[in-house]
Each structure stands twice: as structure tokens, then as C-alpha cells.
């Protein structure tokens, strides 16, 4: 079939599919866009709520890091602490994750508890859960990931349909009026401007929701990820973890890395695991990982994120890109604006579609689809006047895990932490 005929065949079908799918998903995509735009400024929210978070983090030493982990154990009990995220990046306080789902901020210099909350006890946590899991727990990751993949397809379909109207492009992101034609023009122009950002945000978000599937794709592109065999400590866990030895082992293994997170041993992962961030990593908490024996602090396994193949490196940095943790304020603004654009695109498209349904011939309303009154002749140029028994109608307008790739997955937490 010649290309023009093929285009004429596919374009109407694709246009209808794009319109109906956008209408069905519009509310959910607008929700993901709006919440994502707000979460781009999550660290700013924290600094506003906890003034100490604006202070620069202290210099890291094995002894100082050990004292900060013990301060968390002393404040809540060693059996209650799941992990500690050390001060660094945009936040100058330590964050403690508790096994009951709650958390707290600790002063990294004194160990004092600055703020304490229960599970989903903060507005920012509820917003995070709404964006990443639709408040459905782990079961919410799959529908959010599906929404992300659907957004990629919708955006690509829109780009395929756009060339027919390139001459009408004016760069308007706000409709000139409330008419369907103006809504569609703003939808087209804003979509063309925001398309690269929407595709990047959607793919990186889907990678966080379907990590195993994306890892399989990365392995197909660049080969399997090399890593050491998993090892387990022998013997019962000690009454106290030798944290100084653990952090010395991390410093010896990766002298240029900053300690970002300490994970306490669990039944499924009995070793102590440290998340480290090397200078060339984008991820705010790093993906370089070291596992240590909780009895003597000796190294059991390590994973260097910088040694990963390119496809895996891109996958490891997906969270940093998606959450605006790289690129400074310019990328933070771009991520926030892409969320706003997604919400507006969903609204423009849905409203234009609803107006099309209202203006279809035979429906009541105003505008192009309304039946002409008896005796009136609309759009008449040649030929007989329309029958009074059958009035003439004018034609209508045309949306963490926490360990490394080589180590077992921990209990549920924020994706990408």
C-alpha cells in the first residue's frame, strides 16, 4: 500500500485511539503530573519544616558515622531502626526509617531528635505515596507503571499526528478561549514542546515501578550485570554492631565515596549494608553498595555502580532524573513544569473531547452541532433548500528498591531511595 494511502488509513484510527485513551486516563495522568510537580520541591519542603536541614552536613569519618548510627539506636532502640539516611546533598539532617513505618530527623552533630512522625504522618509522605503508588501500597506500583508506559504511547501518537498541523503551530500553552478548536491548538502546541520531557519522565518512572523488567531489557542491551556471589555472615547476630569497623571497611573499599545510608540486618538479609555515593554518580543516595558482617565489620560483598554497563548505569540513575535530584535548579524547574504540562494536556484533551461529543449532530447544545431552526438555511450555497422535516446541521469541529542490583531486596520502602 502506498505511503499516502497507508497514512490516510492509519491516521483516523490512531487519532480516535489517542482521543479515547487520553479521555479515559486523563484524571490519573493529571494526578500524576500535579503530584510530580509538587514533589520536585520535596527537599525545599523539608528545609522549610526543619530549619536545621538547611545547614551543611558535617564531615564524614568512620567514628562520626558510627556515633550517628548509635544515636538513632539510643533514641528508638536497635530493634526499631530499619535504616538511617545520612545528611548530605540538599538535606543537612539525618533521617531515621523505623520498622513501624514512621520516621524522624536527627541532628547529625548532637543526635537530638528534631522531628518525629508516624507512618503517613506528614503531608509530603502522603503526596509521595499518592504519586508513586496511588495510596495502594506495593500493589499501586503496577498501575502507576502502566500509566507511565501509556503516557509514552500517547505522546508518541501525538507526535505522529502533529505534522499535519505544523503550519498552525504558534507555541501557545494556554488556549485563546474556551472553544474546542482553541483547546486542541493549545493541546497540540504544549504537547510538542513538552514531549521530550514527558517521555523521559514516563520512562524513568516506569523503570522504578517495573525494575525487574527494565533490568532484563538492560541485560539484553549490554549483557548481564557482573557482580560477586552473595555471601551471608555465619553465626548468630551480635548484641551490638561494630559500626566503626563497618564504616572503615567502606572507606577502604571506596575511598572517594560518601556514606549515604546504613541498613540494619534483617532475617532475609542478615548482613549490614551501606549505600555509598561516588562522586560521578547522579543518584542522591548512590548505588554503590557494601555488605559487611555485623559481628566484626569485615567486608562480605561489594558493588561498584560505576563499573556497571551503560544500559545499567542509565537504569541506576533513573530515580535521580525522575525526582530532579540532578541538574540543580534548572532541571528541578524542568521536572516541575513537565508535571504541570501533563496536567494541562490531560485537561485540554478531555475538555475538547467532551465538547466534541456535545457538538455532534443530533445533540442539544450550542455551536456547530446545534440544529438550525425551522425555516433557516445555514451553510447553503447551491442546490435546494434543506427540508423542514429534516433540518440541516453544520459539520462539527474536528502518570526503592533500596539495595544494589547484586544484593537481595529489602522490606518495602520508597522506590529509588
N, C-alpha and C positions, 0 to 999 in steps of 0.2 A: 504494500500500500504506500503511495507517495507520501512524503513528509507532510505537505499541506493537508491532505485528506486525513492522515493519521492525527494531526494536531486538532483538526476540526472534530474528530471522533472523541478524542480523549478530553479535550478542554471542557465541554459541558459536564461530562461525568465527574471530572476532578473538581470543577467549580461547585457542583452540588454537594459532593462529599466533603469538601473543605468547609462549606457553609453549615451543613448539618452537624458535622463533628465539632466545629467551633461552637455552635449553639449548645450542644449537649455538655461540652466540657467548659463552657465559659465561666461558670461560677467557680469551679475548682481551680482553673488556671488563674483567674483574677485573685483568688485567695492566696495561692502560692506566690503570685507576683507581689501582692501588697505585703505579706508577711516577710518575704525575702528582702524587700526594700527596707523594712524596718530593722531586720536582723543584720543588715550591713553595718549598722551603727551599734551593734551589741556592746562592744568594748567601751564605747562612749557612755552608754547607759550605766555600765558598771562603775566607771570613774565618777560619774555624777552621783551615784548612790553611795559609793565608798570613797571618800576623799583620799584615803591612804593609797588607793590603787593608782593614783596619778604620780606617785613618787617613783623614781628609778629603782629597779631591783638591786639588791646587794650583790657584791662579787661572790661568785661561787667557789667554795672549797669543799673537799670531802668532809671535813669536820663541821663546817657550817651547814651543809645539806643534811648531814646526819642529825644535827641538833634540830633542824626544822621538821624532819620526819618524826622525831621523838616528841616534839611539841604537839604534833597532831595526835599521837598516841596518848600523850598525857591528858589532852583536852577531852578526848572522846573514847579512849580505850583502844588497845591494839586490835581487838576483835571487831571493832565497829568501823574501822577505817578501811576503805576499799582502795583508794589511790589518793595521791597528792599531786596537784599540778603546780609546779613551782613558778614563782613570779618571773616574768620575762615578757619581752615584746611590748605590748600596749598596756599590760596589767602588772602593777608593782606589788601585788599581794599574792600569797599562796592560797590556792583553793583546795579544800578537802572534800572528797566524794565519800559519802558514808554508805554502808551496806543497806540501810533502810531507805535509800533514795534521796535523803536530804543532803545538805552540804553546808559549808561555812568558809569564810575568808579569815585567814590568819595573818598577823603582822609577821613578815619574814625575819625581822630583827629581834622581836621580843617574844614571839609565839602567842601573843594575846589574840583572843577571838574577837574579830571586828564585826562580824555579821554571821548569823545562823538562820537557816531556813529549813523547813520540812520539804518533802517531795512535792514538786509542782507548787511550791510556796511563793514563787516570785513570778511576776508578770512576764519577765524575759524568758523564763523556763517554759511557761505555758505557750508563749509565742513560738519558741523553738520547737516544741513538740507538735504544735499545730502545723508548722511549715514542713517538718521532716517526717512526721508520722500521723498527721491528722488527728492527734489525740487518741490514737488507737493502739498505742504501744508498738511492739515489734511487728504486729500484724499490719500496721499502717505503712511500713516501708514499701511493700509491693505496690499498692495503688498509687503512691506518690511516684515511684519509679516508672510505672506505666504512664502516668500523666506527663512525666518528663519526656519519655520516648514519643508519646503522642504529639507533644509540642514540637519536637524535631520534625515529624512528618508534616504537621500543619504548616510550619514555617517553610519547609521545602516546597510544599504545594503552592503556598502563596507566592514564592519566588518564581515558580514555573508559570503561574498565571499572570504575573505582573508585567512581562514585556509587552503585552498587548496594549497597555495603558501607560507606557513610559513617557509618552509625549505629554500626558496630563500631570506628570509628577511636579509638585510645587513645594515639597518639603514641609507641608503643613502637618503638625502633630495634634492640632485641635480643630474640630470641624467648624466651618464658617457659620453654619446654622444647624438646626435640628433635622433637616431633611435627609432622606435616605442617601441621596447622591453625595451630600457633604460628609455624611458618616463614612461611606465607603471610600471616599477620597482620602480622608484622614486615616482610615484603617490601612489603606494601601501605602501611603507615604510613610507613616510611622513604622509599618511593618518592614518596609525596605530599609529604613535607617537602622532599626533595632535588630534585624535578622541575624547578623553575625553574633551579637551578644546573646540573643535568645538561644541560639543553637549551642553555644558554648556553655551557658548556664544549665540548659536542659541536659546535655550530655554529661557534664560533671556531676549534676545532681543524681542522674540515673546511675552513674557509676558508684555513688555512695549507697544507693538503695539495692543494687544488684552487684555486689563486689565479686562474687564468685564467677558470674557470667562474664564480667569485664576482664577478670584475670585470665579466664580461658581465652578470650579474644587477644589479650596482650601476649599470652604464651604462644598463640598461633602466629602472631606477627613477628615476635622476636625470640621465640624459643622459651623453654621453661626457665623459671627463676632459680638461679643457683643459691644454695644455702646449706648450712650444716645440718646434720641429723639431729633430731630433737633428743635432748638428754634430760633426765629427771634426777633430782637430788635423792640420795639414799638416806634412809633412817627417818625418824620422827622429826617434826619441825621443832626448832629450839624455842625456849621461852622468850628470848629476845633476839632480834635480828641484828647482826653486827653491821650496822649501816655504814660506818666509816670504811670497812673493808669493801663493801659493795660499791661505794662511790669511788674508791681508789681503783678498783678493777675497771670501772667505766672510764676513768681518766687515763689509765694505762692503755686501754683498748682504743680509745678515740680522744687523743689529747686536745683536738680542736673543737670538740663538741661540748654543748651546754646541756646539762641535765634538765629535762623538762617535766618528766612525770615518773613517779615511783608507784609501782603496782604491788600490793601485798600478795603473798601466796594464797592460793585457793586450792580446793580439792582437785579441780580439773587442771590447774597449773600451779604445782607446788613450789616452783622457783620464784624468786624475786625478779621482777622485770623492770628495767629502766628504759624509758623513751628518751632518746638523745637527739639533739638537733645540731647537725653540722652546718658550717657557715654557708655552704652552697645550696642547702635545702630551702624550699619555699614554705613547706608545711610549718605552721607556727609551733607545733609540738615536736617536729621532727618525726621521721620514720625509721631512723637508725635505732636499733634495739639491742640491749644486752640482757641476758638471763644469768643470774647469779645464784649460788647455793645459799639458802637462808641460814645455814649453820656456820659457815666460815667466810662467806662472801666471795669465794672463788668463782671465776667465770665458767659457765656451762655452755653457753652458745652466744653467738652474736650475729647481727645482720646489719650490713652497711648499705644504706639506701642509695648512696652514690655509686655503688657498683652494680645496681640493677640495670637491665637493658632499657633502651629508650622508651619502649612502649610501657614498661612497668613504671619507669620514672614518671611518665605523664600521669599514670593512674595514681601513683602515690601523692602527686601534687594536686589532685582533683579537688580535695577539700579546701586547700589554700586558695585556689582560683574561685571556687564557688562561694566561699564565705568572705571574700575580699580581705584575706589575710596576707596578701602580697600586693605589691604595686603602690602602696601608700594611699594617700587621699584620692589621687586621680582614679585608681581602679575601684576604690570604695565608692566613689560617686558614680562610676560607670555601672557597677553592680546594682546600686540602689535605683538608678534611672532605668535599667533594664527591667527591674521588678515593676516599676511604675508603668513602663511601656507595655508590659504584659497585661497588667490590669486594665489599662485603657484600650488596648487592642481587643481584649475579650469583651469589654463593654460596647465598643463601637460595632464590632461584628454582630453581637447578639441583638443589639437595638436595631441595626439595619435589617437583619433577617426578620425580626418581628414586624417591622414596618412593611416589609415586602409582603408578608402574609396578610396583613391588614389591608393592603392596597391591591390585592389580587382581584381580578374581575369577578363580580358577583358577590363581593363582600361589602359590608357597610363601612362607611368612613369618608374621609375627605381625600382629595388629591386625585392622582391619576387613575385609581381604581374605582372611583365612585361613578355610578351610573348617571348618565345625562338625564335631565328632566325631560318629561314628555314635551315634544314639540321642538326641543333644542337639537341642533345639529353641531356636533363637536368634531373637529378634525376633518370636515367634509371639504373636498375639493372638486371631484368629478364623480359622475355616476348618480344613481338615485339616492334620495334621502333615506336614512335608516328608518326601518319600520317602527311604528309606535308600539307595536306588540312586543318587539324585541329591541329595547333601547340600545344604542351604541355605547361601547365602553372604550375609553382611550387605553392605549397599551401601557402597562405598568413599567416602572423603572427596573433597570437591570440592578503546668505546676517545673562507733566508731568504735570500722572497728578500732579498738584501742591498741592492739598488738601489731607486731610486724607480720609480713606475709609468711614468714617461716615458723612462726610460733602459734600455739593454739589460741583460739578466740576466747576472750574473757566473757564475764557477765555482760548483759545488755547495757549500753551506755549511749552517749551522744555519738553519732556517726562522724568519723573523721577526727575525733579528739586527739 
